[in-house]
């Protein structure tokens, strides 16, 4: 069995907010059109945990999602080589963690939102995940 990994996934709140994921209970994470982000999706496994970031307006981590499927072909790009996974909501953060907070937290200096700000799917180190949970005053269920 693979070790649980942590990820950061981004969505514009006007396109697909975390609250919609909570209502729908599951969605296919499609539409990623960056090769590095696609490769990150291909490295995901069921049970991995993802921080859900509202990009554009908001600019804050608002929830935690769980990868619910193995990576598969992104059906929104027929004939192209893109990947998707299903994700399901785990928990909304008690206190959303803003990009400004992340940038001023010394232990998050290498966090993807700081170092790879345009990447829509990125790996997160376990220590970084724990620090975000601490800032969010949230525990995993």
N, C-alpha and C positions, 0 to 999 in steps of 0.2 A: 504494500500500500504506500502511496506517495505521501510525503510529509505535507501537512497543510501549509499553504503559502498565502501571502497577503498581497493585495493589489489595490490600486487606485483606479477607479473608472469615473469618467466625466460625462455629464450631460447638461445641456442648457436647460434651465428650469422651465423655459417657455416651450421646449420641445418634449422633454420627458422628465418631469420632476419626480423626486423620490416618493412623494405622496401618491403619484399614479402607480408606481411599482407596488406600493402597499395595497392600493385598491385592487389591482389586477392579480396580485399574488405571484406572478412570474412573467418574465418577458425574455425574448430572444435579443441578446445584445448584438445588434447588427449595425451596418453602416460605417464601420471603421475602415478608413481608406489611407492608412499609413502603414508602411511595411513593418516598422519596429513595433507598433501597437498590435498589428496582426500577429506577429510572432509571439508577443506577450499573451494574446488570447489563446494561441495554440499551446502555450505552456500551462494554461489553467486546467484544473481538475475539480470534479465535484467535491464540495466541502471546503474549498478555498474561500477566503473571506475578502470582500472588497469594500474599501471606503468609497462612498458615493459622494462625488463632488459636483456641486452646481457651479458650472463655469459661466462666463459672460456676466450676467447680472447675478448678484448674490456672492459669488466667489467664496464659497464655504463648503466644508464637508458637513453633510446634513444627515447621513445615515450609513448603515452597514448592510451590505447585501452578501448573499452566499451564492457561489457558483453552483448551479443545479444540473449541469450536464457536461459531458465531454465536449471539446471543441468539434465543430462541424463546419460544413460549407455555409457561407453566408448566402442565403437564398435571395437576398436583395441585389445580388450582383451575379446574375446567371452568366456562365462561361468565363468568369474571372476567378482569380485565386485569392479570395478573402475568406476570413473565418468568423465564426460567431459562437457564443455560448449562451445558455439560458442562465438567468440570474433571478433570485427571489429575495424579497426583503427579509432582513433579520431584525433590525431595530433602528428607529429614528434616534439620532443623538439627542441626549438631554439638553446639551448646549452645543449648537453648531460651532465648528472651529473655522474661523475665517483665515483667508490667505494672509492677512496682516499678522495674525497671531502666529501662524506657522513661520513666517519670515523672521519674526523676532524671537523665536524659540531656538536657542543655541543648539540643542540636541537634534533639531530638524534641519540643520544646514544642508544636508545631502538629500532631503526629501524630494521626490519627483516634482512637486509643485514649485520648488525653488530651483532645481537644477535642469528640469526637462519640462518647463511650463506648458509647452504646446502638445505634449504627448498625451493622447486620450486614454490609454490603458498602460499602466506602468507598475512594475513590482515595487513593493514596500517591504522594508526590513521589519522583522518582528519587534525590534526595539522602537522603531518609528511608530508602528501600529499602537503599541502600548502607550507611547507618549501622547498620541492623538486621543486615545481613550481617556487618558488622565485629563487632558485639556477639556474634553467633552463631558467630563464627569459621568461617564457611561461605562457600564459593564456589559459584556456579552451575555446573552441569555443562556 
